[in-house]
Amino acid sequence: MFGALLAGMVAGYAIAVPVGVIAVLIIETGMIGGLRRGFAAGAGAATVDLLFCSLALALGGLLNQILAVALHPLQLLSGAILISIGVRGLFDLRASRVASRETADPRVRGGARQLYLRFIALTAMNPATILYFLALAIGLPGLGSEPLNAVAFTVGAAGASLSWQLLLGAIGAAAGRLLPERAITATRLIGQMLIIGFGTNIAVTALHGFA
């Protein structure tokens, strides 16, 4: 069981650590909205990792067949969503020059619960997350048949993901307090361009898949 726990931790960090669009959004949320909102965003992303890991172990090969059929449409949809998020973020940067940061950016309006739910939706639509746990379902088809090992693996993966996502939220919140306004604006601009780039790459990949 300890081996399954350790393997789960490795799997959790493997999906969480690479810098992608969700990481950029979590850091930016912490910069704009502070520590509590950064933590809420990170917890939302980690929740999806927990759910997808559980599904991968429980459904195994069946999950592979289900997602494989819808993979390219999901990629195209998520690419379009990411591009729209990035473009909206660029417009919000202009608005932030004449309003407070929290008021100007709709992604940090409302309470931590709303942000938590928003990041669940965003992470669930992220093709990288879907592909990773799809591969997990294929690569570990027998793990789900041993309940204790499956639970240990899931706890390890979820704990690793949560610890990293909360760290990203804390980094964003610290940057928001310590960096001057111009540096924050420049960082947010780079973040929006990265998001648009990620979305464009995902959409193009999906279109090639249809060809």
N, C-alpha and C positions, 0 to 999 in steps of 0.2 A: 504493500500500500504506500509506503514511503517513496518507492520508485515512481509510482503513478503521480504522487503529489509533486515530486521534483520535475517530472516530465510535464505536468500541467503548468508549473511555474515558468519553465522554459518556453512552452507554447504561448503562454499569456504575454510574456515580454516580447516574444518574437512578433506578435501582431501589434502590440502597443507601441514599441520603441521606435520603429521606422517613422521618420517625419513625413506625414501625409496631410491631407486636407483637414481631417478631424483634429489632429494635433495643432495645426495652425489656428483653427477656430477656437479650440479650448484656451490656448495662450492668449488670443485676442480678447476672448470673453473675460478672462481674468484681468487683462490690462484695462478694459473699459469698465467692467462692473465690479471689480474687487474680488477678494478671496472667496467669499461665500458663493458668488455666482460662478467663479472659476471652478470651485469644487463641485457645484451642481452640474456643470457641463461635463466635467471629467467623470462624475458618477454615472451620468446618462450613457456615456460611451462605454464604460466598463459593464454596465447592465446588459447592453447588447452582446458584448463578448461572452458574458455568462450564459445568456439565453441561447446564443448560436452554438456555443460549446456543448451545452446540454443537448441541443437538437442533433448536433453532429454525432454525439455518442449514442443517443437513443435511436436515431433513425438510420444511421450508417449509409448503406448503399442507396436506400430509398430517397434520402435527402439529395444524393448526387443526381439521381434521375429527375427529381422535381425541379431543382435549381438549374440543371443543365438546359432544360427546355426553355426556361424564361431568362437565361443569363444575358443574352444580347439585348433584349428589350429593357431589362433592368439597368444594364450599363448605359444605354442611350438615355433613359429617363434620368438616372442619377447624374450623368454628365451635364444634361441640360439644367438640372437643379443647381449643381455646383457653379456653373457659369452664371446663372441668374443671381446666386448668392454673392459672387464676386463683383458682378456689375452693380448690384444694389449697394454693396459695401463701398464702392468708389463714389457713388452719389451721396452716401451717408457721410463720407469724409468731407465733402463740401459743406454739408449741412452742419457738421460739427464745428465749423469755424464761427458760426453765429449762434450756437446753442451749446449747452453742456454736453459732455461726452455721453453720459448715460441717457439723456433725453433724446439725443440725435440718432442713436443707433437702435433700431427696433429689436435687434437680437438680444439686447440685455434689458428690455423693458419687462415689467412684471417681477414676480418673485422667483425664488430659487426653484420651486416646483415646476414652474412653466419652462424654465431653462432646462431642467432635468428631462422633461418630456420631449422638448425640442431636440435635444441631443440624442435621445433614444431614436427618434425618427431619422435624424441625419446620419447616424452611424449605421442604422439598419439598411439605409439606401446606399451605403458606400461599397462599391464593387470589391475593393481590396479586402474588406471584412468578409463578404460573401465568399469570395474565391478562397480565402485562407481556410475558413471552416469547412468549405466544400472539400478541399484537399485533405483536411483533417479527418473527415468522414470516410474518405477513401483509404487513407493511410493507416487508420487505427480502427478497422472494422470490428475487431474482437473485443476491444476495451469495454464497450457498452454492455457486454454480456456478463461482466463481473461487477456487481453493484458497488462494492466497497472501493475498488480501484477507479470506477467511473466517478464516484463522488469525490475521491481524493484528487483525481485529475482535474475535475471541474473547479473544486475549491482552489487548487493551486493556480489554474489559469485565471480565474476571476480575481483572486487576490493580487496576482502580479499585475494584471491589467489595471485594477483599481489604484494600486500604489503609484503606477506610472502616470495615469491620467490626473490624479490629484496633485502630483508633483508639477505637471504642466500648468495646471490651474494656479498653483502657488507661485510658479515662476512668472506667469503673466501678471498676477496681482502685484508681485514685488516690482516688476518692471513698470507697471502703471503708476506706482507710488514714487519710484526713484528716478525714472527717466524724465527729461524735460519734454514739454508739449510737442516740440518739433520732432524729437526723436520718436515719440509715440506715434505721431502722424506718419512719419516715414516708415516705421515698422508696420503699421496697419496697411499702408499703401502696398508694400512688398507682399504682405499677407494676402491681400485681395488679388494681386497679380498671380500669385502662386495658385490660389483657388481657381481662378479662371483657366490657368494652364493645366491644372489637374483635370478640370472638367472637360476641357477641349480634348485632351489626350484620351480620356475615357470614352467620349462620344465618338471620336475618330476610330478607336479600337472596335467599338460596337458596330459602326458602319462597315468596317472591313469584315466583321463577322457575318454580316448579312449578305455580303458579296459572294 
